Amino acid sequence: MAIAEREIVVTPAEETQIPSSEELDETFRQLAAELTNLTQSEDHLGRAPLLVTPDGAESVAVPPSVFQVLRFVVHHMARGEAISLMPVHMRLTTQEAADLLDVSRPFLIKLLDQHELPYTRTGKHRRIRLQDVLDYRDRRDRAALDALGELAREAQDAGDYFG
């Protein structure tokens, strides 16, 4: 595999034209395929992918962790899914946290009042750390799966479940 096939070109914002939805879809499909090929190829081992400016004057090696994030983002965008990247220490509004948990804002407020999620106040507004919201979501989802597993076991023991 040639080096040019391993480069990711970055276009400065002032030179960027807004592409159509179809162009974006095709671009992400092609990039997803290229990243998959790069991952499966043995030729790139020991060499980091490069982020290169359009004129080729500047380049920087992409660390493996960043490359994996890039692959994840491109994969989901190629499937037409929305992606948000946020620092885990970021503080969310109650509406942002509710949206992330896929619950109503009043329900989230009840969770906060019941001390299910830690929060701070900025004036009269509540702010919740993104990491705390993600931890709560993981606990909630794990509890739901555990309860579902228990129901399945009980149904199986009663002879009502054929799993």
Short mmCIF file of the C-alpha atoms (twelve columns), coordinates in Angstrom:
data_MODEL
# 
_entry.id   MODEL 
# 
loop_
_atom_site.group_PDB 
_atom_site.id 
_atom_site.type_symbol 
_atom_site.label_atom_id 
_atom_site.label_alt_id 
_atom_site.label_comp_id 
_atom_site.label_asym_id 
_atom_site.label_seq_id 
_atom_site.Cartn_x 
_atom_site.Cartn_y 
_atom_site.Cartn_z 
_atom_site.pdbx_PDB_model_num 
ATOM 1   C CA . MET A 1   0.000   0.000   0.000  1 
ATOM 2   C CA . ALA A 2   1.444   3.363   -1.010 1 
ATOM 3   C CA . ILE A 3   1.817   6.180   1.510  1 
ATOM 4   C CA . ALA A 4   -0.663  8.368   -0.386 1 
ATOM 5   C CA . GLU A 5   -3.351  5.742   0.296  1 
ATOM 6   C CA . ARG A 6   -2.689  6.048   4.034  1 
ATOM 7   C CA . GLU A 7   -3.011  9.819   4.220  1 
ATOM 8   C CA . ILE A 8   -6.005  11.705  5.524  1 
ATOM 9   C CA . VAL A 9   -6.202  15.148  3.937  1 
ATOM 10  C CA . VAL A 10  -7.378  18.108  6.006  1 
ATOM 11  C CA . THR A 11  -8.852  21.102  4.221  1 
ATOM 12  C CA . PRO A 12  -8.768  24.457  6.038  1 
ATOM 13  C CA . ALA A 13  -12.279 25.711  6.919  1 
ATOM 14  C CA . GLU A 14  -12.045 28.816  4.716  1 
ATOM 15  C CA . GLU A 15  -11.503 26.613  1.636  1 
ATOM 16  C CA . THR A 16  -14.285 24.166  2.456  1 
ATOM 17  C CA . GLN A 17  -17.467 24.141  0.412  1 
ATOM 18  C CA . ILE A 18  -20.567 22.571  1.910  1 
ATOM 19  C CA . PRO A 19  -21.137 19.238  0.142  1 
ATOM 20  C CA . SER A 20  -24.565 17.771  -0.600 1 
ATOM 21  C CA . SER A 21  -25.995 14.958  1.530  1 
ATOM 22  C CA . GLU A 22  -25.306 12.505  -1.265 1 
ATOM 23  C CA . GLU A 23  -21.679 13.640  -1.525 1 
ATOM 24  C CA . LEU A 24  -21.244 13.316  2.240  1 
ATOM 25  C CA . ASP A 25  -22.795 9.851   2.268  1 
ATOM 26  C CA . GLU A 26  -20.514 8.695   -0.545 1 
ATOM 27  C CA . THR A 27  -17.439 10.271  1.071  1 
ATOM 28  C CA . PHE A 28  -18.087 8.554   4.401  1 
ATOM 29  C CA . ARG A 29  -18.743 5.207   2.675  1 
ATOM 30  C CA . GLN A 30  -15.442 5.496   0.801  1 
ATOM 31  C CA . LEU A 31  -13.534 6.599   3.912  1 
ATOM 32  C CA . ALA A 32  -15.049 3.764   5.949  1 
ATOM 33  C CA . ALA A 33  -13.945 1.272   3.276  1 
ATOM 34  C CA . GLU A 34  -10.428 2.755   3.181  1 
ATOM 35  C CA . LEU A 35  -10.114 2.652   6.973  1 
ATOM 36  C CA . THR A 36  -11.306 -0.963  6.994  1 
ATOM 37  C CA . ASN A 37  -8.745  -1.856  4.317  1 
ATOM 38  C CA . LEU A 38  -6.013  -0.063  6.260  1 
ATOM 39  C CA . THR A 39  -6.897  -1.922  9.443  1 
ATOM 40  C CA . GLN A 40  -6.897  -5.291  7.668  1 
ATOM 41  C CA . SER A 41  -3.689  -4.644  5.744  1 
ATOM 42  C CA . GLU A 42  -0.432  -5.874  7.218  1 
ATOM 43  C CA . ASP A 43  1.556   -3.316  5.190  1 
ATOM 44  C CA . HIS A 44  0.811   -0.481  7.645  1 
ATOM 45  C CA . LEU A 45  2.112   -2.293  10.740 1 
ATOM 46  C CA . GLY A 46  4.750   -0.274  12.524 1 
ATOM 47  C CA . ARG A 47  3.783   2.930   10.697 1 
ATOM 48  C CA . ALA A 48  1.208   5.396   11.921 1 
ATOM 49  C CA . PRO A 49  -1.388  6.841   9.554  1 
ATOM 50  C CA . LEU A 50  -0.720  10.479  8.664  1 
ATOM 51  C CA . LEU A 51  -2.950  13.545  8.790  1 
ATOM 52  C CA . VAL A 52  -1.796  15.688  5.849  1 
ATOM 53  C CA . THR A 53  -2.719  19.193  4.679  1 
ATOM 54  C CA . PRO A 54  -3.972  19.455  1.062  1 
ATOM 55  C CA . ASP A 55  -0.698  20.993  -0.131 1 
ATOM 56  C CA . GLY A 56  1.318   18.256  1.573  1 
ATOM 57  C CA . ALA A 57  3.420   20.842  3.428  1 
ATOM 58  C CA . GLU A 58  2.437   19.615  6.890  1 
ATOM 59  C CA . SER A 59  1.655   16.205  8.305  1 
ATOM 60  C CA . VAL A 60  1.294   14.661  11.708 1 
ATOM 61  C CA . ALA A 61  1.220   11.009  12.737 1 
ATOM 62  C CA . VAL A 62  -2.164  9.908   14.058 1 
ATOM 63  C CA . PRO A 63  -1.834  7.962   17.338 1 
ATOM 64  C CA . PRO A 64  -3.559  4.545   17.432 1 
ATOM 65  C CA . SER A 65  -6.193  5.754   19.932 1 
ATOM 66  C CA . VAL A 66  -7.138  8.698   17.695 1 
ATOM 67  C CA . PHE A 67  -7.175  6.425   14.656 1 
ATOM 68  C CA . GLN A 68  -9.632  4.084   16.421 1 
ATOM 69  C CA . VAL A 69  -11.902 7.034   17.300 1 
ATOM 70  C CA . LEU A 70  -11.733 8.190   13.686 1 
ATOM 71  C CA . ARG A 71  -12.683 4.703   12.472 1 
ATOM 72  C CA . PHE A 72  -15.608 4.605   14.922 1 
ATOM 73  C CA . VAL A 73  -16.876 8.041   13.863 1 
ATOM 74  C CA . VAL A 74  -16.541 7.350   10.147 1 
ATOM 75  C CA . HIS A 75  -18.188 3.937   10.484 1 
ATOM 76  C CA . HIS A 76  -21.276 5.406   12.169 1 
ATOM 77  C CA . MET A 77  -21.450 8.447   9.917  1 
ATOM 78  C CA . ALA A 78  -21.258 6.165   6.856  1 
ATOM 79  C CA . ARG A 79  -24.368 4.446   8.234  1 
ATOM 80  C CA . GLY A 80  -26.117 7.818   8.497  1 
ATOM 81  C CA . GLU A 81  -25.914 7.953   12.292 1 
ATOM 82  C CA . ALA A 82  -25.233 11.168  14.198 1 
ATOM 83  C CA . ILE A 83  -22.037 11.403  16.253 1 
ATOM 84  C CA . SER A 84  -21.175 13.767  19.090 1 
ATOM 85  C CA . LEU A 85  -17.720 14.010  20.606 1 
ATOM 86  C CA . MET A 86  -17.527 15.671  24.014 1 
ATOM 87  C CA . PRO A 87  -14.968 15.705  26.804 1 
ATOM 88  C CA . VAL A 88  -16.160 13.478  29.674 1 
ATOM 89  C CA . HIS A 89  -15.607 16.299  32.187 1 
ATOM 90  C CA . MET A 90  -18.061 18.493  30.272 1 
ATOM 91  C CA . ARG A 91  -21.050 19.777  32.230 1 
ATOM 92  C CA . LEU A 92  -24.468 19.326  30.646 1 
ATOM 93  C CA . THR A 93  -27.704 21.235  31.094 1 
ATOM 94  C CA . THR A 94  -30.658 19.262  32.418 1 
ATOM 95  C CA . GLN A 95  -32.148 19.164  28.911 1 
ATOM 96  C CA . GLU A 96  -28.905 17.862  27.386 1 
ATOM 97  C CA . ALA A 97  -28.649 15.182  30.081 1 
ATOM 98  C CA . ALA A 98  -32.311 14.217  29.597 1 
ATOM 99  C CA . ASP A 99  -31.775 13.939  25.839 1 
ATOM 100 C CA . LEU A 100 -28.713 11.745  26.350 1 
ATOM 101 C CA . LEU A 101 -30.660 9.448   28.680 1 
ATOM 102 C CA . ASP A 102 -33.692 9.530   26.370 1 
ATOM 103 C CA . VAL A 103 -35.970 10.671  29.204 1 
ATOM 104 C CA . SER A 104 -38.042 13.797  29.765 1 
ATOM 105 C CA . ARG A 105 -36.534 16.779  31.519 1 
ATOM 106 C CA . PRO A 106 -39.086 16.519  34.410 1 
ATOM 107 C CA . PHE A 107 -38.087 12.867  34.900 1 
ATOM 108 C CA . LEU A 108 -34.413 13.862  34.997 1 
ATOM 109 C CA . ILE A 109 -35.188 16.552  37.596 1 
ATOM 110 C CA . LYS A 110 -36.816 13.833  39.751 1 
ATOM 111 C CA . LEU A 111 -33.645 11.742  39.428 1 
ATOM 112 C CA . LEU A 112 -31.575 14.718  40.558 1 
ATOM 113 C CA . ASP A 113 -33.916 15.419  43.485 1 
ATOM 114 C CA . GLN A 114 -33.701 11.728  44.494 1 
ATOM 115 C CA . HIS A 115 -29.876 11.970  44.400 1 
ATOM 116 C CA . GLU A 116 -29.629 9.354   41.642 1 
ATOM 117 C CA . LEU A 117 -27.227 11.680  39.806 1 
ATOM 118 C CA . PRO A 118 -24.823 14.210  41.308 1 
ATOM 119 C CA . TYR A 119 -25.086 17.779  40.041 1 
ATOM 120 C CA . THR A 120 -23.900 21.279  40.798 1 
ATOM 121 C CA . ARG A 121 -25.702 24.576  40.606 1 
ATOM 122 C CA . THR A 122 -24.623 27.539  38.545 1 
ATOM 123 C CA . GLY A 123 -26.885 30.238  39.872 1 
ATOM 124 C CA . LYS A 124 -30.320 28.673  39.665 1 
ATOM 125 C CA . HIS A 125 -29.336 26.250  36.903 1 
ATOM 126 C CA . ARG A 126 -28.288 22.646  37.501 1 
ATOM 127 C CA . ARG A 127 -25.310 21.176  35.675 1 
ATOM 128 C CA . ILE A 128 -24.482 17.480  35.435 1 
ATOM 129 C CA . ARG A 129 -21.106 16.036  34.463 1 
ATOM 130 C CA . LEU A 130 -21.239 14.031  31.246 1 
ATOM 131 C CA . GLN A 131 -19.315 11.192  32.923 1 
ATOM 132 C CA . ASP A 132 -21.945 10.991  35.691 1 
ATOM 133 C CA . VAL A 133 -24.732 10.805  33.093 1 
ATOM 134 C CA . LEU A 134 -22.894 8.045   31.202 1 
ATOM 135 C CA . ASP A 135 -22.259 6.126   34.448 1 
ATOM 136 C CA . TYR A 136 -25.938 6.398   35.407 1 
ATOM 137 C CA . ARG A 137 -26.995 5.211   31.929 1 
ATOM 138 C CA . ASP A 138 -24.679 2.194   32.220 1 
ATOM 139 C CA . ARG A 139 -26.051 1.323   35.687 1 
ATOM 140 C CA . ARG A 140 -29.646 1.741   34.476 1 
ATOM 141 C CA . ASP A 141 -29.094 -0.398  31.382 1 
ATOM 142 C CA . ARG A 142 -27.258 -3.082  33.363 1 
ATOM 143 C CA . ALA A 143 -30.099 -3.226  35.925 1 
ATOM 144 C CA . ALA A 144 -32.666 -3.553  33.127 1 
ATOM 145 C CA . LEU A 145 -30.722 -6.414  31.514 1 
ATOM 146 C CA . ASP A 146 -30.303 -8.142  34.872 1 
ATOM 147 C CA . ALA A 147 -34.061 -7.861  35.537 1 
ATOM 148 C CA . LEU A 148 -34.846 -9.211  32.073 1 
ATOM 149 C CA . GLY A 149 -32.461 -12.118 32.629 1 
ATOM 150 C CA . GLU A 150 -34.124 -12.883 35.968 1 
ATOM 151 C CA . LEU A 151 -37.581 -12.856 34.346 1 
ATOM 152 C CA . ALA A 152 -36.336 -15.220 31.639 1 
ATOM 153 C CA . ARG A 153 -34.877 -17.569 34.289 1 
ATOM 154 C CA . GLU A 154 -38.151 -17.549 36.238 1 
ATOM 155 C CA . ALA A 155 -40.161 -18.248 33.079 1 
ATOM 156 C CA . GLN A 156 -37.770 -21.047 32.146 1 
ATOM 157 C CA . ASP A 157 -38.035 -22.567 35.652 1 
ATOM 158 C CA . ALA A 158 -41.827 -22.416 35.395 1 
ATOM 159 C CA . GLY A 159 -41.697 -24.125 32.002 1 
ATOM 160 C CA . ASP A 160 -43.146 -21.096 30.185 1 
ATOM 161 C CA . TYR A 161 -39.995 -20.161 28.323 1 
ATOM 162 C CA . PHE A 162 -38.261 -22.120 25.599 1 
ATOM 163 C CA . GLY A 163 -34.849 -20.431 25.209 1 
# 
